[in-house]
Amino acid sequence: MEEGSVMTVTGPLAAADLGLVLPHEHLIANATSQWRVPESDEDLAEQTRPYRAELHGKVQTQPFSYRSAMQQLDLDVALTELRSYAAAGGGTVVELGIPGYGRDAAALQVLSRLSGVPVVMGCGEYVAHSHSPYVRHVGAEVVRDVLIDEITVGVGATGVRAGIIGEIGSGNPVDEQELKVLDAAAMAHLETGVPINIHRSIFPDPMAGLVALDRVLDHGVDPAKVVVSHCDERPEPEFALAVAERGAWAELDTFGMEQWASTARQGTTYPARSYDHHRIDMLLRLLDAGHLDRVLLSHDIAMKPQFSAYGGWGLTHLLTNIRPQLEARGVAPAEVDRIMRDNPRRMLAG
């Protein structure tokens, strides 16, 4: 691949042609590995209902209870989302679905071709409970080789190549299988130059994600090629600041997930989660600390209620709703463009 280009699902694209970029989204997703079979038959019947409009309110506070809400496999829904994004001025979408999270390489290529929106596809493994079965039986070198193959050759028989490693899962605390995959991701990056995106789990330790970041950096990976996701899920800014201070990308990627701030978690003291005004506050804190060139913004849409077809904000929320709020809070239009255009371009292509 030529220097200064990015691998998309339809082939290499000049970095200058990426446009505005959403660096963390899921167009086709299946998060049911996180669903747990309820104990009572009554709850089982309720939580396996087909997704309907009347479930939308319940799903806002119980997003991991309703199995049908945790899957978005409809290409028409994703295609409508991409077209709306392009009409709002959007450029490229980074799609971080991976094995265990519903990745469909051929579907992503179809969506990109029909919408005209460049899509960069991920590779790797998510958190341990969703790992491909082979992972626990092999060493990091084998996982590394799988990643390199998907980056340089393509996914299976599709020939569709990954342009980013991730999102690589890390639990709280990070377990041994996840550390192995992080090692593999670092080694694959050193071989290919493709950037890495690391998933952050926010509970119970808000700083646990630094273990995963440091594990990758210990391999000698340039922090400017590492993204840490979900820095904005909790309202306190210390984690995001620590990521940026290490030279990695602090990704504020849950814009629009305001409903999850009131998520009900049975039997646990789950921490406060952010509303969009907290995310804007965090961004301003990062900018005040001099980290304009270490911030990325996205939505992390994945489940049905996040898509506009089901009443969610979809892929246009940052462009149509959040950008005016940022400018009203004193972020210059040129700074917003730098964050949404230049920063992801540098992350993806260097």
PEDAHU-V43568 format. One line per field, one symbol per residue. phi: phi as a letter, one per 30 degrees, with the letter a starting at -180 (. if undefined). psi: psi as a letter, one per 30 degrees, with the letter a starting at -180 (. if undefined). Layout:
phi: ???
psi: ???
This chain:
phi: .ddibbdcdckdbeedcdidbcdabbdbbbcddcdcdddcdddddddcdedbeddedddecbdcccedddbbcddddddeddddddddjdccbcccdbejbiebdddddeddddcicdbcccbkbddedcdeededcbdddddedddddddcckdhddidcdcackdddbdbddcddddddddddddddddciddcccdcccbdcdcddddddddddddjddedcbccdhdcdcdddddeddddddjdddccbcejdddddcedbdibcdddcdcdddddededdddddicecbbbbachdacedddddcjddidceddccdeddddddjddeddddddccdddddddci
psi: kkkglkklfgakkkefgeakkjgjljekkjgfffkkklekeeeeeefgkkkleffeeefefhfgejeffgkjgjeeeeeeeeeeeefggldlkjjgklkfggkjeeeeeeeeeefgkkkkkllakalefgkkefefflleeeeeeeeeefefeljbffgkkkgljlkkkkajlkleeeeeeeeeeeeeefeffklkkkkkkfkfjfgfffeeeeeefffgkkffgkkjlhfgekfkfeeeeeeeffglkjjjghkfhefffgkkjkgliklklklefeeeeeeeeeefggheggklkafhkeleffkffgglfaffeeefeeeeeeefggkkeeeeeeefeeeeeeeef.
